[in-house]
């Protein structure tokens, strides 16, 4: 029997409707809280949903929604989440949308005094809002010649900008401002996270590697470079280019309103479907000061278009009533001004306990004229996609798949000096690839007829040093239809 679902097991998906973006992520040391921007129906405005996963970020359960538009708002968009103890603050974008090119936006604040209470009781009615959430209303609106504040990212502010080893005090906010057609970025600061003062527009100093593009969905994280041991700001942005989104990052130092660039824009992901990533915030009480800047955890939207996407074109929407999912969590480290991306720990165990997720890992020696190809076969015996490692580049090809016929091949450059390795994770209609110790990541939506049944390895002038496959550990319940969908 061929499974009928395209819904991933280990990824965050909407129960129904359209997942537009990750809105905010919180990890309290044991429980993962994922807040997402989603629309219950194509005709409705977006709201904020809430899902939790205990222990590992691979087993998501649906909670009641936390925010919905309140008149005159017509929709809510993504933002940020912070926590002090059990007290969680949600920073959201409220919008009045007039048409595709005209909108009025502001940044609002809501509070959850006891985050643990949000999953104790969940309503059977999907549209129910969580009564634990206290909405405080508009916090940031037009000022000082800047308009339409939106897409806030909130992180701890420095106690002393000139001495980053001195720790943090207060809060810093990075936002988008201006018209949709010509957005800008701005910086605000606050002592209590509630009342905000504008620093001013963000200025990029140095070679950004960007020109004539719109920068949206900004995030800022701090990482200690493993090479020079210095703490850097990593500015994660999405650029809107020729009707599609491309997400990447710049490395540098933020001081006042100036971001001084030390490494220009580089893509975060080279697959077909990864945009608008969100970083994971943690309460200060669980942070080890010595390890604070060692790594970060990101989730991205597995969609290749972003804001201009048409959900009605998605096979999962037409057959199952939902569209889009988030990527698996990614651990990010900084080495020599470059981000290295690896899967979050615990995947082999999660796959073993799943019904149909799978993974393969390989280490190879690929000479200049060699290559390694891994073909992913579906239940009908057809190739759904291939991943090829050429030593100096990685390719993900889904163009032979009837659901992706003729699509461009996703191509990523590789440093030939690094170890030739690849990890491929398949979860229903998602394929995520990591290569050469995290140098490259690729995420692509791939629709399988059935599921991924086999990873078939072929080589040309290359040596296979190791190749391992991971599939579910079958039990009496494996393969049975999940009539409820995501756990609610």
C-alpha positions as CSV (number, residue, x, y, z in Angstrom):
1,X,0.0,0.0,0.0
2,X,1.4,3.4,-1.0
3,X,1.1,6.0,1.9
4,X,-1.0,8.9,0.8
5,X,0.4,11.7,2.9
6,X,2.9,14.3,2.0
7,X,3.0,15.6,5.6
8,X,6.4,15.3,7.3
9,X,6.5,13.6,10.7
10,X,9.6,15.4,12.2
11,X,8.9,18.9,10.9
12,X,6.6,21.6,12.0
13,X,3.5,21.7,9.7
14,X,0.1,23.4,10.0
15,X,-2.8,21.3,11.1
16,X,-4.6,22.9,8.1
17,X,-4.2,26.0,6.0
18,X,-1.0,27.8,5.1
19,X,2.2,28.1,7.2
20,X,3.7,31.4,6.1
21,X,6.8,31.7,8.2
22,X,8.3,30.8,11.6
23,X,7.3,33.6,13.9
24,X,9.4,33.0,16.9
25,X,11.2,30.1,18.6
26,X,11.9,29.5,22.3
27,X,13.8,26.7,24.1
28,X,13.6,26.6,27.9
29,X,16.1,23.8,28.4
30,X,13.6,20.9,27.9
31,X,10.6,22.2,25.9
32,X,10.7,23.7,22.5
33,X,8.1,26.3,21.7
34,X,7.5,27.1,18.0
35,X,5.3,30.0,17.1
36,X,4.3,30.3,13.4
37,X,2.5,32.7,11.2
38,X,-0.2,30.8,9.4
39,X,-3.5,31.3,7.7
40,X,-6.3,28.8,8.4
41,X,-7.6,29.4,4.9
42,X,-6.4,31.1,1.8
43,X,-9.1,33.7,2.2
44,X,-8.3,34.6,5.8
45,X,-5.7,36.7,7.5
46,X,-2.8,35.1,9.2
47,X,-2.5,34.5,13.0
48,X,0.1,33.0,15.3
49,X,0.0,29.3,16.0
50,X,1.8,27.5,18.8
51,X,3.4,24.0,18.9
52,X,5.6,22.3,21.4
53,X,8.0,19.5,21.4
54,X,9.4,17.9,24.6
55,X,13.1,17.0,24.9
56,X,14.0,16.9,21.2
57,X,12.7,19.2,18.5
58,X,11.2,16.4,16.3
59,X,7.9,15.5,17.9
60,X,5.6,18.5,17.6
61,X,2.2,18.8,19.4
62,X,-0.3,21.5,18.5
63,X,-1.5,23.9,21.2
64,X,-4.1,26.6,21.0
65,X,-3.3,29.6,18.8
66,X,-1.9,32.5,20.7
67,X,-2.7,35.6,18.6
68,X,-5.3,36.6,15.9
69,X,-5.9,39.9,14.1
70,X,-8.0,42.5,16.0
71,X,-9.7,45.2,14.1
72,X,-8.6,47.3,12.3
73,X,-5.8,44.7,11.7
74,X,-6.5,42.4,8.8
75,X,-3.6,40.0,9.4
76,X,-0.7,39.3,11.8
77,X,2.8,38.6,10.7
78,X,6.0,37.1,12.2
79,X,8.2,38.6,14.9
80,X,10.1,37.4,17.8
81,X,9.8,35.7,21.2
82,X,11.8,36.4,24.4
83,X,11.6,34.9,27.9
84,X,12.6,35.9,31.4
85,X,11.9,32.8,33.6
86,X,8.4,31.6,32.8
87,X,7.3,35.0,31.5
88,X,7.3,35.0,27.7
89,X,6.9,38.1,25.5
90,X,5.6,37.9,22.0
91,X,6.6,40.7,19.5
92,X,4.3,40.5,16.5
93,X,3.6,42.5,13.4
94,X,0.1,43.8,13.0
95,X,-1.0,44.8,9.5
96,X,-3.8,46.5,7.7
97,X,-3.4,45.3,4.1
98,X,-5.0,47.5,1.4
99,X,-3.6,45.6,-1.6
100,X,-0.5,43.7,-2.7
101,X,1.7,46.9,-2.6
102,X,0.1,49.0,0.1
103,X,-0.1,48.2,3.8
104,X,0.0,49.8,7.2
105,X,2.0,48.0,9.9
106,X,3.0,48.3,13.5
107,X,4.7,46.2,16.1
108,X,2.6,44.9,19.0
109,X,3.4,43.1,22.3
110,X,1.7,40.3,24.0
111,X,2.6,38.4,27.2
112,X,2.3,34.8,28.4
113,X,2.9,35.0,32.2
114,X,3.2,31.2,32.6
115,X,4.3,29.5,29.4
116,X,3.9,26.0,30.9
117,X,0.2,26.5,31.3
118,X,-0.3,26.9,27.5
119,X,0.0,23.1,26.8
120,X,-1.9,21.8,29.9
121,X,-5.3,22.1,28.2
122,X,-5.9,22.3,24.5
123,X,-9.3,23.0,22.9
124,X,-10.9,20.7,20.4
125,X,-11.9,23.8,18.4
126,X,-9.0,24.7,16.1
127,X,-9.8,28.4,16.1
128,X,-9.7,28.8,19.9
129,X,-7.2,31.4,21.2
130,X,-5.2,30.6,24.3
131,X,-6.7,32.5,27.2
132,X,-3.3,32.6,29.0
133,X,-2.1,35.2,26.4
134,X,-2.4,38.9,27.5
135,X,-2.3,41.2,24.5
136,X,-0.9,44.7,25.4
137,X,-1.4,46.2,22.0
138,X,0.7,48.6,19.8
139,X,4.2,49.3,21.1
140,X,6.0,50.7,18.0
141,X,4.4,52.8,15.3
142,X,5.4,55.5,12.8
143,X,8.0,57.9,14.2
144,X,11.0,60.2,13.3
145,X,10.1,59.9,9.6
146,X,10.1,56.1,9.7
147,X,6.9,54.2,8.8
148,X,5.5,50.7,8.9
149,X,7.7,49.1,11.5
150,X,7.4,45.3,11.1
151,X,9.2,41.9,11.4
152,X,10.9,42.6,14.8
153,X,13.9,40.6,16.0
154,X,14.6,41.0,19.7
155,X,17.8,40.0,21.4
156,X,19.6,41.0,24.6
157,X,21.5,44.3,24.4
158,X,25.1,44.7,25.4
159,X,26.0,46.0,28.9
160,X,29.0,47.7,27.2
161,X,29.2,47.7,23.4
162,X,33.0,48.2,23.6
163,X,33.4,45.2,25.9
164,X,31.3,42.2,24.7
165,X,32.7,40.0,27.4
166,X,30.9,42.1,30.0
167,X,27.5,40.5,29.2
168,X,24.1,41.9,28.6
169,X,21.6,44.5,29.9
170,X,18.3,45.5,28.4
171,X,17.1,44.6,24.9
172,X,17.8,45.4,21.3
173,X,15.3,45.3,18.4
174,X,16.0,45.0,14.7
175,X,13.1,45.8,12.4
176,X,12.0,46.4,8.8
177,X,10.5,49.8,8.0
178,X,9.1,51.7,4.9
179,X,7.2,50.7,1.9
180,X,7.0,47.1,0.6
181,X,8.7,48.2,-2.6
182,X,11.6,49.9,-0.9
183,X,12.1,48.6,2.7
184,X,14.8,49.7,5.2
185,X,16.1,48.5,8.5
186,X,16.1,50.2,11.9
187,X,17.4,49.7,15.4
188,X,15.5,50.3,18.7
189,X,16.5,49.6,22.3
190,X,14.7,49.1,25.6
191,X,15.5,48.5,29.3
192,X,12.4,46.4,30.1
193,X,11.4,45.0,26.7
194,X,8.1,47.0,26.8
195,X,8.9,50.7,26.2
196,X,11.2,51.2,23.2
197,X,13.4,54.1,22.0
198,X,14.4,54.5,18.4
199,X,18.2,54.5,17.7
200,X,17.7,55.1,14.0
201,X,18.0,53.5,10.6
202,X,20.6,50.7,10.3
203,X,23.6,51.6,8.1
204,X,25.8,48.9,6.5
205,X,29.5,49.9,6.4
206,X,31.8,48.0,4.1
207,X,31.2,45.6,1.2
208,X,27.9,43.9,1.7
209,X,28.0,42.0,-1.6
210,X,24.4,43.2,-2.2
211,X,23.0,45.9,-4.6
212,X,19.6,46.8,-5.8
213,X,17.7,44.3,-3.7
214,X,15.1,44.5,-1.0
215,X,16.2,43.2,2.4
216,X,13.5,41.8,4.6
217,X,13.0,39.4,7.6
218,X,16.2,40.4,9.4
219,X,17.6,38.4,12.3
220,X,20.7,39.1,14.4
221,X,22.6,36.5,16.3
222,X,25.9,36.6,18.2
223,X,28.6,33.9,17.7
224,X,32.2,33.5,18.8
225,X,34.4,32.7,15.8
226,X,36.2,29.4,16.5
227,X,39.3,30.7,14.6
228,X,40.0,34.1,16.2
229,X,37.8,33.6,19.4
230,X,36.1,37.0,18.9
231,X,32.4,37.6,19.3
232,X,30.7,38.8,16.1
233,X,27.2,39.8,15.1
234,X,25.7,37.7,12.3
235,X,23.0,39.6,10.4
236,X,20.7,37.1,8.8
237,X,18.5,38.6,6.0
238,X,16.3,37.5,3.2
239,X,16.6,39.3,-0.1
240,X,13.6,39.6,-2.5
241,X,15.1,39.1,-6.0
242,X,13.1,38.6,-9.2
243,X,10.0,37.4,-7.4
244,X,11.7,34.9,-5.2
245,X,13.4,34.9,-1.8
246,X,17.0,34.1,-1.1
247,X,18.2,33.9,2.6
248,X,21.8,34.6,3.7
249,X,24.0,36.4,6.1
250,X,26.6,39.0,6.7
251,X,29.2,38.9,9.5
252,X,30.4,42.0,11.3
253,X,29.9,44.2,14.4
254,X,26.9,46.3,15.3
255,X,27.7,49.5,17.1
256,X,25.0,52.1,17.6
257,X,23.2,52.0,14.3
258,X,26.2,51.0,12.1
259,X,26.8,47.4,11.1
260,X,30.5,47.2,10.1
261,X,30.9,44.2,7.7
262,X,33.8,41.8,7.9
263,X,32.4,39.2,5.6
264,X,29.9,39.9,2.8
265,X,26.6,38.3,2.0
266,X,26.7,34.5,1.6
267,X,23.7,32.2,1.1
268,X,22.5,30.1,4.1
269,X,21.0,27.4,2.0
270,X,21.4,26.5,-1.7
271,X,18.4,24.2,-2.1
272,X,15.1,25.0,-3.8
273,X,13.1,25.8,-0.6
274,X,14.6,27.6,2.4
275,X,13.7,31.2,3.3
276,X,13.0,33.6,6.2
277,X,14.9,31.7,9.0
278,X,14.3,32.4,12.7
279,X,16.8,32.0,15.5
280,X,16.0,30.3,18.8
281,X,15.9,32.3,21.9
282,X,16.5,31.0,25.5
283,X,15.8,32.3,29.0
284,X,19.0,33.7,30.5
285,X,18.5,31.3,33.4
286,X,19.5,28.3,31.3
287,X,22.4,29.8,29.4
288,X,25.9,28.8,30.3
289,X,27.9,32.0,30.1
290,X,31.0,30.2,28.8
291,X,29.0,28.5,26.0
292,X,26.6,31.3,25.2
293,X,28.1,32.2,21.8
294,X,29.3,28.8,20.7
295,X,26.3,28.0,18.4
296,X,22.8,29.0,17.5
297,X,19.8,27.1,16.3
298,X,17.8,28.1,13.2
299,X,14.5,27.0,11.6
300,X,13.6,28.2,8.1
301,X,10.5,28.1,5.9
302,X,10.7,25.3,3.3
303,X,9.4,27.4,0.5
304,X,11.3,28.8,-2.5
305,X,9.2,31.9,-3.2
306,X,8.2,33.4,0.1
307,X,5.9,36.4,0.3
308,X,4.6,36.0,-3.3
309,X,4.0,32.3,-3.1
310,X,0.7,30.9,-4.3
311,X,-0.4,28.2,-1.9
312,X,-3.0,26.9,-4.3
313,X,-0.2,25.5,-6.5
314,X,1.1,23.2,-3.8
315,X,0.3,19.5,-4.2
316,X,-0.1,19.2,-0.4
317,X,-2.7,22.0,-0.4
318,X,-4.7,20.5,-3.2
319,X,-4.7,16.9,-1.8
320,X,-4.5,17.4,1.9
321,X,-5.5,21.0,2.7
322,X,-2.2,22.3,4.1
323,X,0.8,24.1,2.6
324,X,4.4,24.6,3.7
325,X,6.5,23.3,6.6
326,X,9.5,24.4,8.5
327,X,13.0,23.0,8.1
328,X,14.5,20.7,10.6
329,X,16.4,22.7,13.3
330,X,20.0,23.5,12.3
331,X,23.0,24.1,14.5
332,X,25.0,27.0,13.3
333,X,28.7,27.8,14.2
334,X,31.1,30.5,13.0
335,X,34.5,29.5,11.7
336,X,36.7,32.1,9.9
337,X,33.8,34.3,9.0
338,X,31.7,31.5,7.6
339,X,28.7,29.8,9.0
340,X,28.8,26.0,9.3
341,X,25.4,24.3,9.3
342,X,24.8,20.8,10.7
343,X,21.6,18.9,11.7
344,X,20.5,19.2,15.3
345,X,21.5,16.2,17.5
346,X,19.1,13.3,17.9
347,X,18.0,12.7,14.3
348,X,18.9,9.0,14.1
349,X,16.8,8.2,17.1
350,X,13.9,10.3,15.8
351,X,14.0,8.5,12.5
352,X,14.2,5.1,14.1
353,X,11.0,5.9,16.0
354,X,9.2,7.5,13.0
355,X,6.9,5.7,10.5
356,X,8.6,6.7,7.2
357,X,11.4,9.2,7.7
358,X,14.9,8.1,6.6
359,X,18.5,9.3,6.4
360,X,21.8,8.4,4.9
361,X,25.3,9.5,5.7
362,X,28.5,9.0,3.6
363,X,32.2,9.9,3.7
364,X,34.1,9.7,0.4
365,X,37.3,10.5,-1.4
366,X,36.4,12.3,-4.6
367,X,39.2,13.2,-7.0
368,X,39.0,16.2,-9.4
369,X,37.4,14.0,-12.2
370,X,35.2,12.0,-9.8
371,X,31.7,12.1,-8.4
372,X,29.3,10.4,-6.1
373,X,25.5,10.2,-6.8
374,X,22.8,9.2,-4.4
375,X,19.5,8.5,-6.0
376,X,16.3,8.6,-3.9
377,X,13.8,6.0,-5.0
378,X,10.0,6.2,-4.3
379,X,7.6,3.4,-3.6
380,X,6.8,2.9,-7.3
381,X,10.5,2.3,-8.1
382,X,11.1,5.7,-9.7
383,X,13.8,8.2,-8.9
384,X,12.3,11.2,-7.0
385,X,15.6,13.2,-6.9
386,X,19.4,12.8,-7.0
387,X,22.1,14.4,-4.9
388,X,25.6,14.5,-6.6
389,X,28.9,15.4,-4.9
390,X,31.6,16.5,-7.4
391,X,34.2,17.4,-4.8
392,X,34.0,21.1,-5.7
393,X,30.2,21.4,-5.9
394,X,27.0,19.8,-4.7
395,X,23.9,19.3,-6.9
396,X,20.3,18.5,-6.0
397,X,18.3,17.5,-9.1
398,X,14.5,16.9,-8.9
399,X,13.8,17.7,-12.5
400,X,13.1,14.1,-13.4
401,X,10.2,14.0,-10.9
402,X,6.8,14.3,-12.5
403,X,5.8,16.7,-9.7
404,X,8.9,19.0,-10.4
405,X,9.3,18.3,-14.1
406,X,12.0,20.5,-15.6
407,X,13.0,22.4,-12.4
408,X,16.4,23.9,-12.3
409,X,19.1,21.9,-10.6
410,X,20.1,23.4,-7.2
411,X,23.9,23.9,-7.2
412,X,26.2,24.8,-4.3
413,X,30.0,25.5,-4.4
414,X,32.3,23.4,-2.1
415,X,35.8,23.9,-0.9
416,X,37.8,21.0,-2.3
417,X,40.1,21.0,0.8
418,X,37.3,19.9,3.1
419,X,36.3,16.3,3.8
420,X,34.0,14.9,1.1
421,X,30.9,14.0,3.1
422,X,27.1,14.1,2.8
423,X,24.1,13.7,5.0
424,X,20.6,13.4,3.5
425,X,17.4,13.4,5.5
426,X,14.0,12.6,3.9
427,X,10.8,13.2,5.7
428,X,7.7,12.8,3.5
429,X,7.9,15.7,1.0
430,X,11.1,17.2,2.4
431,X,14.7,16.5,1.5
432,X,17.5,18.2,3.5
433,X,21.2,17.8,2.6
434,X,24.3,18.8,4.6
435,X,27.8,18.4,3.0
436,X,31.4,18.6,4.0
437,X,31.1,19.0,7.7
438,X,28.4,21.7,7.5
439,X,30.0,23.8,4.8
440,X,26.8,23.6,2.7
441,X,23.1,23.0,3.4
442,X,20.3,22.4,0.9
443,X,16.6,22.1,1.6
444,X,14.1,21.2,-1.1
445,X,10.5,20.1,-1.3
446,X,10.3,16.8,-3.1
447,X,7.0,15.0,-3.6
448,X,7.4,11.2,-3.6
449,X,4.9,8.7,-4.9
450,X,4.6,6.9,-1.6
451,X,7.8,7.4,0.4
452,X,11.6,7.2,0.1
453,X,12.3,3.5,-0.1
454,X,16.0,3.5,-0.9
455,X,19.2,5.5,-1.2
456,X,21.1,4.1,-4.2
457,X,24.8,5.0,-4.3
458,X,26.8,5.1,-7.5
459,X,30.3,6.5,-8.0
460,X,32.7,7.5,-10.8
461,X,36.4,7.5,-9.9
462,X,35.6,8.0,-6.2
463,X,36.2,5.9,-3.1
464,X,33.5,5.2,-0.6
465,X,35.0,5.2,2.9
466,X,31.7,4.8,4.7
467,X,28.0,4.8,3.8
468,X,25.2,4.3,6.3
469,X,21.4,4.3,6.0
470,X,18.8,4.9,8.7
471,X,15.2,3.8,8.4
472,X,12.3,3.4,10.9
473,X,12.4,0.5,13.3
474,X,9.2,-1.2,12.3
475,X,6.6,-2.2,14.8
476,X,3.0,-3.4,14.9
477,X,1.7,0.1,14.3
478,X,4.0,1.1,11.5
479,X,2.3,2.1,8.3
480,X,-1.1,2.6,9.8
481,X,-2.8,5.8,8.7
482,X,-2.6,8.7,11.1
483,X,-6.3,9.7,11.1
484,X,-5.8,12.7,13.4
485,X,-2.9,14.3,11.6
486,X,-0.7,16.3,14.0
487,X,-1.3,15.6,17.6
488,X,-3.9,18.0,19.0
